[in-house]
Amino acid sequence: MERSGFEPFGEQLVSATDSQSQSRASKLLLRAGTTVFWTLVAGIVLARAAFFEPGVYDRFSHVASLAKDLLF
């Protein structure tokens, strides 16, 4: 076992001679999956920004203060 063939956490490093080129379909599938993922992330962030209600947590703090007054 050569020490240079492994990274510090024990994962075997792939040398340039061992690597195989990816097929065209594999690259296309990776690109499509990445695009779908980031589109969903952007959609969720925009939806949260559009439908955000600033006072939604005020009710929780009111209930929490009532519970605190009842318990203490």
Secondary structure, 3 states (H helix, E strand, C coil): CCHHHECCCCCECCCCCCCCCCCHHHHHHHHHHHHHHHHHHHHHHHHHHHCCCHHHHHHHHHHHHHHHHHHC
